[in-house]
Amino acid sequence: MVRADAAVNIKVLQNAMAAHFGFSPTYRRVWMAKQKAVAVIYGDWDESYNELPRWVLGVQLTMPGTVAVLRTCPVRVGGQVDDSQAFRHCKPLVSIDGTHLYGKYGGTLLVAIAQDGNSNILPVAFALVEGENAESWSFFLSHLREHVTPQPGLLVISDRHNGIKAALEAPDGGWLPPAAYRAFCIRHVAANFALTFKEKDARRLLVNAAYAKTEVEFDYWFDILRSENPAMCDWANRIEYSLWTQHCDEGRRFGHMTTNISECVNSILKGVRNLPVCSLVKATYGRLAELFVRKGREAEAQMGTGQQFSQYLVKCIEANLRTARHFTVTVYDRDNSEYTVAETTPTGSFSLGTYRVSLGSKTCDCGYFQALHFPCPHALACCAYSRLTWQPYVHEVYRLSSVFGVYQMGFAPPIPEGFWPPYPGPTVIPDPSMRRAREGRPRSTRIRTNMDEADPNRPKRCGLCRQPGHTRRSCPQAAGPSRTAANQ
């Protein structure tokens, strides 16, 4: 069962033991047995640490340009030291986050995630560290800046962790404006907000204000928030607007208000977080190779059809064109492409407002043009009125050539273990202090917040197999494989 799914639930294993062998071992005993099974399948937990540097050297031989940085701490005995590249074609932003490891040894996997112009999620950097603190984030972000994201004007989206704050604000880190900018995930901001203010709809009003693309829209939601409780606005005003609102981000977010793309990768890697460290790295490398092959083929197939832009952009433009049929355009400055656009209802009986559009500066009063970097319905109406094509007003990242550029690099298969080069560095062993407690049931290290509350509209899932339609009590896996076979 562990070979089929390394993340198999301990309760499932307990029930399988009871069904097959007629006795029920304790949770701790099954947990320890699972760790031994993982070691048999994927390699010894302790030796895996020393195996990793040689495997990485093998990858660097087959994949020139691969960057891997290994920093170790010296072993202390009795207080004494014992001496025994792709991202440039993506949107200019990265989402960073950390996720816990759940094997024999604890630790944290730090990830930096980007997104291409076709809304594909792309992991660009990983780091295995002891935990989320200032030193770990400084190590990760310094190498991210040096090897992956050296371009100026980059945006980093993250939660409000103090370790991230310290690393990004370091004078020599390269993350200070104008070289780089920081933005907060609004889900984390709203979760912190909800800890203080329990009023109904207060959290929703704050999120609506954050998503507003214009100052007028922001003021509308903020005034409602103020009428509910002035203290809410005082709380929000203590955070710089450019860090959490979209209308003050100068278009750097490309519409990304959360770190959800990082959370998606965390869920994909959930199974490998139970493995020894070297197997974890191997599995991550293999999944990245598979991702590049699949997405590269998709982009190449779309380019073969003669398309110039990503499917995501085409869908957005088609939706905007349908809306733009009900606009009346007036030209104010043809040389500088300055217009006003009057929006009405489909019947033309009611006015929905007038917007100023500048094709030259790629701006519109609605805020969508400058926030998402492709023409909004008002800008498309201006293009149609002046017989201009809308393609020049689209950011380069949405072109299929850019999307294909992300995945044009191929991964080489790692060389077999017998051909790994010798590693001249120190012998690498796990930090004993990172080992999980030997006694008692293992405790989750996740810090639960309001974001962990269940969505009332989401279908309920079984606590064992995580499938909808039944509960833990009626789960087919509750009595092990024998009961499942009988039900079938």
Disulfide bonds with the S-S distance in Angstrom:
none
